[in-house]
Amino acid sequence: MSDAERLLKLAMELEPAERLSLATKLLDSVEEPESEEWSKAWAAELDRRIQSLRDGTAETVSWETVREEALARLRNR
């Protein structure tokens, strides 16, 4: 068993909040710092999405549909 597999096994024994905290710290350790270019591009995308909601051109999905699809995917894992 590799070190990563042993760590995962131990991590899975943690309470959910502790696992979430650990996962966040692990992700933060490998993500690169946010660039100004990325921030501007993401802000522009958010503005575009907000505008499409306001002008009625966005295709929306109800919470019920999203929930049903997510649960179906989890069941099929």
PDB file with one MODEL, atoms N, CA, C and O in Angstrom:
MODEL        1
ATOM      1  N   MET A   1       0.856  -1.174   0.000  1.00  0.00           N
ATOM      2  CA  MET A   1       0.000   0.000   0.000  1.00  0.00           C
ATOM      3  C   MET A   1       0.901   1.236   0.000  1.00  0.00           C
ATOM      4  O   MET A   1       1.845   1.328   0.784  1.00  0.00           O
ATOM      5  N   SER A   2       0.597   2.178  -0.886  1.00  0.00           N
ATOM      6  CA  SER A   2       1.405   3.397  -0.984  1.00  0.00           C
ATOM      7  C   SER A   2       1.102   4.336   0.183  1.00  0.00           C
ATOM      8  O   SER A   2       0.108   4.179   0.892  1.00  0.00           O
ATOM      9  N   ASP A   3       1.991   5.316   0.359  1.00  0.00           N
ATOM     10  CA  ASP A   3       1.768   6.318   1.403  1.00  0.00           C
ATOM     11  C   ASP A   3       0.436   7.033   1.188  1.00  0.00           C
ATOM     12  O   ASP A   3      -0.308   7.272   2.140  1.00  0.00           O
ATOM     13  N   ALA A   4       0.138   7.373  -0.074  1.00  0.00           N
ATOM     14  CA  ALA A   4      -1.114   8.075  -0.380  1.00  0.00           C
ATOM     15  C   ALA A   4      -2.322   7.230  -0.014  1.00  0.00           C
ATOM     16  O   ALA A   4      -3.307   7.743   0.517  1.00  0.00           O
ATOM     17  N   GLU A   5      -2.249   5.945  -0.296  1.00  0.00           N
ATOM     18  CA  GLU A   5      -3.361   5.056   0.037  1.00  0.00           C
ATOM     19  C   GLU A   5      -3.545   4.944   1.550  1.00  0.00           C
ATOM     20  O   GLU A   5      -4.673   4.913   2.041  1.00  0.00           O
ATOM     21  N   ARG A   6      -2.449   4.883   2.277  1.00  0.00           N
ATOM     22  CA  ARG A   6      -2.540   4.818   3.744  1.00  0.00           C
ATOM     23  C   ARG A   6      -3.127   6.116   4.301  1.00  0.00           C
ATOM     24  O   ARG A   6      -3.961   6.094   5.206  1.00  0.00           O
ATOM     25  N   LEU A   7      -2.678   7.245   3.748  1.00  0.00           N
ATOM     26  CA  LEU A   7      -3.215   8.534   4.208  1.00  0.00           C
ATOM     27  C   LEU A   7      -4.703   8.648   3.907  1.00  0.00           C
ATOM     28  O   LEU A   7      -5.479   9.128   4.733  1.00  0.00           O
ATOM     29  N   LEU A   8      -5.091   8.205   2.721  1.00  0.00           N
ATOM     30  CA  LEU A   8      -6.507   8.255   2.356  1.00  0.00           C
ATOM     31  C   LEU A   8      -7.332   7.404   3.308  1.00  0.00           C
ATOM     32  O   LEU A   8      -8.395   7.826   3.765  1.00  0.00           O
ATOM     33  N   LYS A   9      -6.848   6.219   3.603  1.00  0.00           N
ATOM     34  CA  LYS A   9      -7.576   5.339   4.519  1.00  0.00           C
ATOM     35  C   LYS A   9      -7.760   6.012   5.878  1.00  0.00           C
ATOM     36  O   LYS A   9      -8.843   5.956   6.460  1.00  0.00           O
ATOM     37  N   LEU A  10      -6.706   6.644   6.381  1.00  0.00           N
ATOM     38  CA  LEU A  10      -6.803   7.358   7.653  1.00  0.00           C
ATOM     39  C   LEU A  10      -7.740   8.564   7.549  1.00  0.00           C
ATOM     40  O   LEU A  10      -8.543   8.826   8.445  1.00  0.00           O
ATOM     41  N   ALA A  11      -7.618   9.286   6.444  1.00  0.00           N
ATOM     42  CA  ALA A  11      -8.447  10.482   6.261  1.00  0.00           C
ATOM     43  C   ALA A  11      -9.926  10.132   6.213  1.00  0.00           C
ATOM     44  O   ALA A  11     -10.757  10.899   6.700  1.00  0.00           O
ATOM     45  N   MET A  12     -10.266   8.996   5.639  1.00  0.00           N
ATOM     46  CA  MET A  12     -11.662   8.596   5.530  1.00  0.00           C
ATOM     47  C   MET A  12     -12.277   8.264   6.892  1.00  0.00           C
ATOM     48  O   MET A  12     -13.498   8.159   7.014  1.00  0.00           O
ATOM     49  N   GLU A  13     -11.450   8.104   7.891  1.00  0.00           N
ATOM     50  CA  GLU A  13     -11.943   7.844   9.245  1.00  0.00           C
ATOM     51  C   GLU A  13     -12.250   9.138  10.002  1.00  0.00           C
ATOM     52  O   GLU A  13     -12.841   9.102  11.082  1.00  0.00           O
ATOM     53  N   LEU A  14     -11.851  10.272   9.441  1.00  0.00           N
ATOM     54  CA  LEU A  14     -12.110  11.561  10.072  1.00  0.00           C
ATOM     55  C   LEU A  14     -13.591  11.921   9.955  1.00  0.00           C
ATOM     56  O   LEU A  14     -14.311  11.409   9.099  1.00  0.00           O
ATOM     57  N   GLU A  15     -14.018  12.812  10.836  1.00  0.00           N
ATOM     58  CA  GLU A  15     -15.372  13.362  10.739  1.00  0.00           C
ATOM     59  C   GLU A  15     -15.477  14.167   9.444  1.00  0.00           C
ATOM     60  O   GLU A  15     -14.463  14.670   8.959  1.00  0.00           O
ATOM     61  N   PRO A  16     -16.677  14.302   8.873  1.00  0.00           N
ATOM     62  CA  PRO A  16     -16.833  15.028   7.608  1.00  0.00           C
ATOM     63  C   PRO A  16     -16.219  16.431   7.614  1.00  0.00           C
ATOM     64  O   PRO A  16     -15.580  16.820   6.635  1.00  0.00           O
ATOM     65  N   ALA A  17     -16.394  17.182   8.673  1.00  0.00           N
ATOM     66  CA  ALA A  17     -15.841  18.540   8.723  1.00  0.00           C
ATOM     67  C   ALA A  17     -14.319  18.514   8.673  1.00  0.00           C
ATOM     68  O   ALA A  17     -13.699  19.369   8.040  1.00  0.00           O
ATOM     69  N   GLU A  18     -13.719  17.531   9.342  1.00  0.00           N
ATOM     70  CA  GLU A  18     -12.262  17.414   9.324  1.00  0.00           C
ATOM     71  C   GLU A  18     -11.773  17.002   7.937  1.00  0.00           C
ATOM     72  O   GLU A  18     -10.741  17.484   7.470  1.00  0.00           O
ATOM     73  N   ARG A  19     -12.517  16.109   7.278  1.00  0.00           N
ATOM     74  CA  ARG A  19     -12.151  15.700   5.920  1.00  0.00           C
ATOM     75  C   ARG A  19     -12.228  16.883   4.964  1.00  0.00           C
ATOM     76  O   ARG A  19     -11.355  17.062   4.114  1.00  0.00           O
ATOM     77  N   LEU A  20     -13.272  17.686   5.107  1.00  0.00           N
ATOM     78  CA  LEU A  20     -13.419  18.859   4.255  1.00  0.00           C
ATOM     79  C   LEU A  20     -12.272  19.831   4.473  1.00  0.00           C
ATOM     80  O   LEU A  20     -11.724  20.373   3.513  1.00  0.00           O
ATOM     81  N   SER A  21     -11.911  20.053   5.713  1.00  0.00           N
ATOM     82  CA  SER A  21     -10.795  20.941   6.024  1.00  0.00           C
ATOM     83  C   SER A  21      -9.501  20.409   5.418  1.00  0.00           C
ATOM     84  O   SER A  21      -8.736  21.165   4.819  1.00  0.00           O
ATOM     85  N   LEU A  22      -9.258  19.121   5.573  1.00  0.00           N
ATOM     86  CA  LEU A  22      -8.057  18.507   5.005  1.00  0.00           C
ATOM     87  C   LEU A  22      -8.056  18.617   3.483  1.00  0.00           C
ATOM     88  O   LEU A  22      -7.036  18.963   2.887  1.00  0.00           O
ATOM     89  N   ALA A  23      -9.176  18.330   2.862  1.00  0.00           N
ATOM     90  CA  ALA A  23      -9.271  18.406   1.401  1.00  0.00           C
ATOM     91  C   ALA A  23      -8.999  19.818   0.912  1.00  0.00           C
ATOM     92  O   ALA A  23      -8.305  20.010  -0.087  1.00  0.00           O
ATOM     93  N   THR A  24      -9.538  20.799   1.606  1.00  0.00           N
ATOM     94  CA  THR A  24      -9.317  22.198   1.237  1.00  0.00           C
ATOM     95  C   THR A  24      -7.838  22.551   1.321  1.00  0.00           C
ATOM     96  O   THR A  24      -7.292  23.194   0.424  1.00  0.00           O
ATOM     97  N   LYS A  25      -7.198  22.127   2.400  1.00  0.00           N
ATOM     98  CA  LYS A  25      -5.769  22.411   2.563  1.00  0.00           C
ATOM     99  C   LYS A  25      -4.937  21.721   1.495  1.00  0.00           C
ATOM    100  O   LYS A  25      -3.975  22.300   0.991  1.00  0.00           O
ATOM    101  N   LEU A  26      -5.297  20.488   1.143  1.00  0.00           N
ATOM    102  CA  LEU A  26      -4.570  19.783   0.093  1.00  0.00           C
ATOM    103  C   LEU A  26      -4.739  20.479  -1.258  1.00  0.00           C
ATOM    104  O   LEU A  26      -3.771  20.646  -2.000  1.00  0.00           O
ATOM    105  N   LEU A  27      -5.963  20.881  -1.569  1.00  0.00           N
ATOM    106  CA  LEU A  27      -6.191  21.598  -2.828  1.00  0.00           C
ATOM    107  C   LEU A  27      -5.433  22.914  -2.858  1.00  0.00           C
ATOM    108  O   LEU A  27      -4.826  23.260  -3.872  1.00  0.00           O
ATOM    109  N   ASP A  28      -5.464  23.646  -1.757  1.00  0.00           N
ATOM    110  CA  ASP A  28      -4.740  24.913  -1.686  1.00  0.00           C
ATOM    111  C   ASP A  28      -3.244  24.720  -1.903  1.00  0.00           C
ATOM    112  O   ASP A  28      -2.568  25.602  -2.433  1.00  0.00           O
ATOM    113  N   SER A  29      -2.731  23.560  -1.491  1.00  0.00           N
ATOM    114  CA  SER A  29      -1.291  23.318  -1.605  1.00  0.00           C
ATOM    115  C   SER A  29      -0.844  23.059  -3.046  1.00  0.00           C
ATOM    116  O   SER A  29       0.347  23.162  -3.342  1.00  0.00           O
ATOM    117  N   VAL A  30      -1.766  22.728  -3.939  1.00  0.00           N
ATOM    118  CA  VAL A  30      -1.384  22.434  -5.326  1.00  0.00           C
ATOM    119  C   VAL A  30      -1.925  23.455  -6.323  1.00  0.00           C
ATOM    120  O   VAL A  30      -1.510  23.458  -7.482  1.00  0.00           O
ATOM    121  N   GLU A  31      -2.821  24.300  -5.904  1.00  0.00           N
ATOM    122  CA  GLU A  31      -3.351  25.314  -6.808  1.00  0.00           C
ATOM    123  C   GLU A  31      -2.368  26.465  -6.912  1.00  0.00           C
ATOM    124  O   GLU A  31      -1.724  26.860  -5.940  1.00  0.00           O
ATOM    125  N   GLU A  32      -2.278  26.983  -8.115  1.00  0.00           N
ATOM    126  CA  GLU A  32      -1.412  28.135  -8.331  1.00  0.00           C
ATOM    127  C   GLU A  32      -2.139  29.391  -7.894  1.00  0.00           C
ATOM    128  O   GLU A  32      -3.369  29.439  -7.909  1.00  0.00           O
ATOM    129  N   PRO A  33      -1.384  30.407  -7.507  1.00  0.00           N
ATOM    130  CA  PRO A  33      -2.028  31.665  -7.111  1.00  0.00           C
ATOM    131  C   PRO A  33      -2.866  32.225  -8.258  1.00  0.00           C
ATOM    132  O   PRO A  33      -2.540  32.052  -9.433  1.00  0.00           O
ATOM    133  N   GLU A  34      -3.930  32.885  -7.893  1.00  0.00           N
ATOM    134  CA  GLU A  34      -4.841  33.457  -8.873  1.00  0.00           C
ATOM    135  C   GLU A  34      -4.133  34.568  -9.631  1.00  0.00           C
ATOM    136  O   GLU A  34      -3.493  35.429  -9.028  1.00  0.00           O
ATOM    137  N   SER A  35      -4.248  34.549 -10.950  1.00  0.00           N
ATOM    138  CA  SER A  35      -3.632  35.591 -11.759  1.00  0.00           C
ATOM    139  C   SER A  35      -4.652  36.684 -12.048  1.00  0.00           C
ATOM    140  O   SER A  35      -5.860  36.450 -12.010  1.00  0.00           O
ATOM    141  N   GLU A  36      -4.150  37.882 -12.337  1.00  0.00           N
ATOM    142  CA  GLU A  36      -5.034  39.006 -12.655  1.00  0.00           C
ATOM    143  C   GLU A  36      -5.823  38.713 -13.928  1.00  0.00           C
ATOM    144  O   GLU A  36      -7.003  39.049 -14.025  1.00  0.00           O
ATOM    145  N   GLU A  37      -5.170  38.087 -14.899  1.00  0.00           N
ATOM    146  CA  GLU A  37      -5.838  37.740 -16.156  1.00  0.00           C
ATOM    147  C   GLU A  37      -6.994  36.775 -15.906  1.00  0.00           C
ATOM    148  O   GLU A  37      -8.081  36.941 -16.459  1.00  0.00           O
ATOM    149  N   TRP A  38      -6.751  35.761 -15.066  1.00  0.00           N
ATOM    150  CA  TRP A  38      -7.787  34.792 -14.734  1.00  0.00           C
ATOM    151  C   TRP A  38      -8.950  35.492 -14.028  1.00  0.00           C
ATOM    152  O   TRP A  38     -10.113  35.242 -14.345  1.00  0.00           O
ATOM    153  N   SER A  39      -8.633  36.362 -13.078  1.00  0.00           N
ATOM    154  CA  SER A  39      -9.676  37.074 -12.329  1.00  0.00           C
ATOM    155  C   SER A  39     -10.543  37.913 -13.253  1.00  0.00           C
ATOM    156  O   SER A  39     -11.766  37.931 -13.114  1.00  0.00           O
ATOM    157  N   LYS A  40      -9.920  38.605 -14.193  1.00  0.00           N
ATOM    158  CA  LYS A  40     -10.676  39.444 -15.127  1.00  0.00           C
ATOM    159  C   LYS A  40     -11.555  38.586 -16.036  1.00  0.00           C
ATOM    160  O   LYS A  40     -12.704  38.937 -16.305  1.00  0.00           O
ATOM    161  N   ALA A  41     -11.016  37.472 -16.505  1.00  0.00           N
ATOM    162  CA  ALA A  41     -11.783  36.592 -17.385  1.00  0.00           C
ATOM    163  C   ALA A  41     -12.980  36.004 -16.640  1.00  0.00           C
ATOM    164  O   ALA A  41     -14.078  35.918 -17.190  1.00  0.00           O
ATOM    165  N   TRP A  42     -12.766  35.603 -15.394  1.00  0.00           N
ATOM    166  CA  TRP A  42     -13.854  35.021 -14.617  1.00  0.00           C
ATOM    167  C   TRP A  42     -14.909  36.088 -14.299  1.00  0.00           C
ATOM    168  O   TRP A  42     -16.106  35.802 -14.344  1.00  0.00           O
ATOM    169  N   ALA A  43     -14.482  37.300 -13.982  1.00  0.00           N
ATOM    170  CA  ALA A  43     -15.434  38.386 -13.712  1.00  0.00           C
ATOM    171  C   ALA A  43     -16.280  38.669 -14.956  1.00  0.00           C
ATOM    172  O   ALA A  43     -17.485  38.903 -14.853  1.00  0.00           O
ATOM    173  N   ALA A  44     -15.645  38.648 -16.128  1.00  0.00           N
ATOM    174  CA  ALA A  44     -16.381  38.878 -17.379  1.00  0.00           C
ATOM    175  C   ALA A  44     -17.401  37.756 -17.610  1.00  0.00           C
ATOM    176  O   ALA A  44     -18.525  38.014 -18.042  1.00  0.00           O
ATOM    177  N   GLU A  45     -17.008  36.522 -17.322  1.00  0.00           N
ATOM    178  CA  GLU A  45     -17.925  35.385 -17.480  1.00  0.00           C
ATOM    179  C   GLU A  45     -19.107  35.506 -16.521  1.00  0.00           C
ATOM    180  O   GLU A  45     -20.247  35.240 -16.902  1.00  0.00           O
ATOM    181  N   LEU A  46     -18.839  35.904 -15.283  1.00  0.00           N
ATOM    182  CA  LEU A  46     -19.928  36.099 -14.318  1.00  0.00           C
ATOM    183  C   LEU A  46     -20.869  37.196 -14.777  1.00  0.00           C
ATOM    184  O   LEU A  46     -22.088  37.049 -14.682  1.00  0.00           O
ATOM    185  N   ASP A  47     -20.313  38.302 -15.278  1.00  0.00           N
ATOM    186  CA  ASP A  47     -21.147  39.389 -15.796  1.00  0.00           C
ATOM    187  C   ASP A  47     -22.024  38.902 -16.949  1.00  0.00           C
ATOM    188  O   ASP A  47     -23.201  39.253 -17.029  1.00  0.00           O
ATOM    189  N   ARG A  48     -21.444  38.088 -17.847  1.00  0.00           N
ATOM    190  CA  ARG A  48     -22.201  37.565 -18.982  1.00  0.00           C
ATOM    191  C   ARG A  48     -23.352  36.681 -18.499  1.00  0.00           C
ATOM    192  O   ARG A  48     -24.471  36.769 -19.004  1.00  0.00           O
ATOM    193  N   ARG A  49     -23.061  35.831 -17.518  1.00  0.00           N
ATOM    194  CA  ARG A  49     -24.101  34.935 -17.000  1.00  0.00           C
ATOM    195  C   ARG A  49     -25.212  35.708 -16.296  1.00  0.00           C
ATOM    196  O   ARG A  49     -26.391  35.396 -16.464  1.00  0.00           O
ATOM    197  N   ILE A  50     -24.842  36.705 -15.517  1.00  0.00           N
ATOM    198  CA  ILE A  50     -25.844  37.529 -14.833  1.00  0.00           C
ATOM    199  C   ILE A  50     -26.727  38.233 -15.852  1.00  0.00           C
ATOM    200  O   ILE A  50     -27.947  38.282 -15.699  1.00  0.00           O
ATOM    201  N   GLN A  51     -26.103  38.779 -16.893  1.00  0.00           N
ATOM    202  CA  GLN A  51     -26.872  39.472 -17.920  1.00  0.00           C
ATOM    203  C   GLN A  51     -27.828  38.518 -18.624  1.00  0.00           C
ATOM    204  O   GLN A  51     -28.961  38.891 -18.927  1.00  0.00           O
ATOM    205  N   SER A  52     -27.383  37.290 -18.888  1.00  0.00           N
ATOM    206  CA  SER A  52     -28.267  36.338 -19.571  1.00  0.00           C
ATOM    207  C   SER A  52     -29.451  35.952 -18.681  1.00  0.00           C
ATOM    208  O   SER A  52     -30.537  35.663 -19.185  1.00  0.00           O
ATOM    209  N   LEU A  53     -29.248  35.946 -17.375  1.00  0.00           N
ATOM    210  CA  LEU A  53     -30.372  35.709 -16.464  1.00  0.00           C
ATOM    211  C   LEU A  53     -31.335  36.888 -16.487  1.00  0.00           C
ATOM    212  O   LEU A  53     -32.553  36.710 -16.499  1.00  0.00           O
ATOM    213  N   ARG A  54     -30.779  38.084 -16.492  1.00  0.00           N
ATOM    214  CA  ARG A  54     -31.623  39.290 -16.484  1.00  0.00           C
ATOM    215  C   ARG A  54     -32.433  39.445 -17.764  1.00  0.00           C
ATOM    216  O   ARG A  54     -33.599  39.839 -17.730  1.00  0.00           O
ATOM    217  N   ASP A  55     -31.801  39.130 -18.896  1.00  0.00           N
ATOM    218  CA  ASP A  55     -32.534  39.328 -20.156  1.00  0.00           C
ATOM    219  C   ASP A  55     -33.331  38.103 -20.595  1.00  0.00           C
ATOM    220  O   ASP A  55     -33.953  38.109 -21.657  1.00  0.00           O
ATOM    221  N   GLY A  56     -33.308  37.060 -19.778  1.00  0.00           N
ATOM    222  CA  GLY A  56     -34.145  35.898 -20.038  1.00  0.00           C
ATOM    223  C   GLY A  56     -33.608  34.915 -21.060  1.00  0.00           C
ATOM    224  O   GLY A  56     -34.343  34.033 -21.503  1.00  0.00           O
ATOM    225  N   THR A  57     -32.344  35.041 -21.447  1.00  0.00           N
ATOM    226  CA  THR A  57     -31.785  34.129 -22.449  1.00  0.00           C
ATOM    227  C   THR A  57     -31.065  32.926 -21.833  1.00  0.00           C
ATOM    228  O   THR A  57     -30.675  32.000 -22.543  1.00  0.00           O
ATOM    229  N   ALA A  58     -30.893  32.947 -20.520  1.00  0.00           N
ATOM    230  CA  ALA A  58     -30.214  31.823 -19.854  1.00  0.00           C
ATOM    231  C   ALA A  58     -31.148  30.628 -19.771  1.00  0.00           C
ATOM    232  O   ALA A  58     -32.350  30.772 -19.545  1.00  0.00           O
ATOM    233  N   GLU A  59     -30.576  29.446 -19.956  1.00  0.00           N
ATOM    234  CA  GLU A  59     -31.345  28.228 -19.763  1.00  0.00           C
ATOM    235  C   GLU A  59     -31.140  27.804 -18.310  1.00  0.00           C
ATOM    236  O   GLU A  59     -30.028  27.464 -17.906  1.00  0.00           O
ATOM    237  N   THR A  60     -32.202  27.826 -17.545  1.00  0.00           N
ATOM    238  CA  THR A  60     -32.104  27.481 -16.126  1.00  0.00           C
ATOM    239  C   THR A  60     -32.671  26.086 -15.879  1.00  0.00           C
ATOM    240  O   THR A  60     -33.442  25.551 -16.675  1.00  0.00           O
ATOM    241  N   VAL A  61     -32.263  25.523 -14.756  1.00  0.00           N
ATOM    242  CA  VAL A  61     -32.720  24.195 -14.359  1.00  0.00           C
ATOM    243  C   VAL A  61     -33.206  24.290 -12.925  1.00  0.00           C
ATOM    244  O   VAL A  61     -32.545  24.901 -12.085  1.00  0.00           O
ATOM    245  N   SER A  62     -34.341  23.701 -12.638  1.00  0.00           N
ATOM    246  CA  SER A  62     -34.898  23.766 -11.291  1.00  0.00           C
ATOM    247  C   SER A  62     -34.031  22.979 -10.309  1.00  0.00           C
ATOM    248  O   SER A  62     -33.319  22.050 -10.690  1.00  0.00           O
ATOM    249  N   TRP A  63     -34.108  23.368  -9.047  1.00  0.00           N
ATOM    250  CA  TRP A  63     -33.379  22.652  -8.005  1.00  0.00           C
ATOM    251  C   TRP A  63     -33.803  21.182  -7.963  1.00  0.00           C
ATOM    252  O   TRP A  63     -32.966  20.299  -7.775  1.00  0.00           O
ATOM    253  N   GLU A  64     -35.077  20.926  -8.136  1.00  0.00           N
ATOM    254  CA  GLU A  64     -35.578  19.557  -8.093  1.00  0.00           C
ATOM    255  C   GLU A  64     -34.898  18.699  -9.160  1.00  0.00           C
ATOM    256  O   GLU A  64     -34.508  17.563  -8.890  1.00  0.00           O
ATOM    257  N   THR A  65     -34.758  19.239 -10.364  1.00  0.00           N
ATOM    258  CA  THR A  65     -34.116  18.510 -11.456  1.00  0.00           C
ATOM    259  C   THR A  65     -32.638  18.280 -11.162  1.00  0.00           C
ATOM    260  O   THR A  65     -32.128  17.175 -11.351  1.00  0.00           O
ATOM    261  N   VAL A  66     -31.959  19.310 -10.706  1.00  0.00           N
ATOM    262  CA  VAL A  66     -30.532  19.184 -10.378  1.00  0.00           C
ATOM    263  C   VAL A  66     -30.340  18.140  -9.288  1.00  0.00           C
ATOM    264  O   VAL A  66     -29.446  17.298  -9.379  1.00  0.00           O
ATOM    265  N   ARG A  67     -31.171  18.193  -8.268  1.00  0.00           N
ATOM    266  CA  ARG A  67     -31.067  17.251  -7.157  1.00  0.00           C
ATOM    267  C   ARG A  67     -31.296  15.818  -7.625  1.00  0.00           C
ATOM    268  O   ARG A  67     -30.539  14.913  -7.272  1.00  0.00           O
ATOM    269  N   GLU A  68     -32.341  15.617  -8.420  1.00  0.00           N
ATOM    270  CA  GLU A  68     -32.644  14.278  -8.926  1.00  0.00           C
ATOM    271  C   GLU A  68     -31.491  13.731  -9.771  1.00  0.00           C
ATOM    272  O   GLU A  68     -31.119  12.565  -9.635  1.00  0.00           O
ATOM    273  N   GLU A  69     -30.930  14.568 -10.639  1.00  0.00           N
ATOM    274  CA  GLU A  69     -29.830  14.120 -11.493  1.00  0.00           C
ATOM    275  C   GLU A  69     -28.581  13.810 -10.663  1.00  0.00           C
ATOM    276  O   GLU A  69     -27.881  12.835 -10.936  1.00  0.00           O
ATOM    277  N   ALA A  70     -28.301  14.631  -9.658  1.00  0.00           N
ATOM    278  CA  ALA A  70     -27.136  14.383  -8.801  1.00  0.00           C
ATOM    279  C   ALA A  70     -27.296  13.086  -8.020  1.00  0.00           C
ATOM    280  O   ALA A  70     -26.357  12.297  -7.915  1.00  0.00           O
ATOM    281  N   LEU A  71     -28.464  12.871  -7.484  1.00  0.00           N
ATOM    282  CA  LEU A  71     -28.701  11.634  -6.726  1.00  0.00           C
ATOM    283  C   LEU A  71     -28.631  10.415  -7.629  1.00  0.00           C
ATOM    284  O   LEU A  71     -28.124   9.372  -7.216  1.00  0.00           O
ATOM    285  N   ALA A  72     -29.130  10.524  -8.856  1.00  0.00           N
ATOM    286  CA  ALA A  72     -29.059   9.413  -9.803  1.00  0.00           C
ATOM    287  C   ALA A  72     -27.605   9.089 -10.130  1.00  0.00           C
ATOM    288  O   ALA A  72     -27.229   7.920 -10.214  1.00  0.00           O
ATOM    289  N   ARG A  73     -26.788  10.124 -10.313  1.00  0.00           N
ATOM    290  CA  ARG A  73     -25.370   9.888 -10.607  1.00  0.00           C
ATOM    291  C   ARG A  73     -24.683   9.208  -9.420  1.00  0.00           C
ATOM    292  O   ARG A  73     -23.859   8.313  -9.607  1.00  0.00           O
ATOM    293  N   LEU A  74     -25.017   9.625  -8.225  1.00  0.00           N
ATOM    294  CA  LEU A  74     -24.410   9.004  -7.047  1.00  0.00           C
ATOM    295  C   LEU A  74     -24.817   7.541  -6.927  1.00  0.00           C
ATOM    296  O   LEU A  74     -24.003   6.693  -6.563  1.00  0.00           O
ATOM    297  N   ARG A  75     -26.076   7.246  -7.232  1.00  0.00           N
ATOM    298  CA  ARG A  75     -26.546   5.862  -7.165  1.00  0.00           C
ATOM    299  C   ARG A  75     -25.851   4.975  -8.195  1.00  0.00           C
ATOM    300  O   ARG A  75     -25.648   3.784  -7.959  1.00  0.00           O
ATOM    301  N   ASN A  76     -25.491   5.552  -9.324  1.00  0.00           N
ATOM    302  CA  ASN A  76     -24.897   4.783 -10.420  1.00  0.00           C
ATOM    303  C   ASN A  76     -23.371   4.668 -10.332  1.00  0.00           C
ATOM    304  O   ASN A  76     -22.737   4.146 -11.248  1.00  0.00           O
ATOM    305  N   ARG A  77     -22.799   5.138  -9.269  1.00  0.00           N
ATOM    306  CA  ARG A  77     -21.333   5.064  -9.114  1.00  0.00           C
ATOM    307  C   ARG A  77     -20.892   3.663  -8.866  1.00  0.00           C
ATOM    308  O   ARG A  77     -19.697   3.410  -8.712  1.00  0.00           O
TER     309      ARG A  77
ENDMDL
END
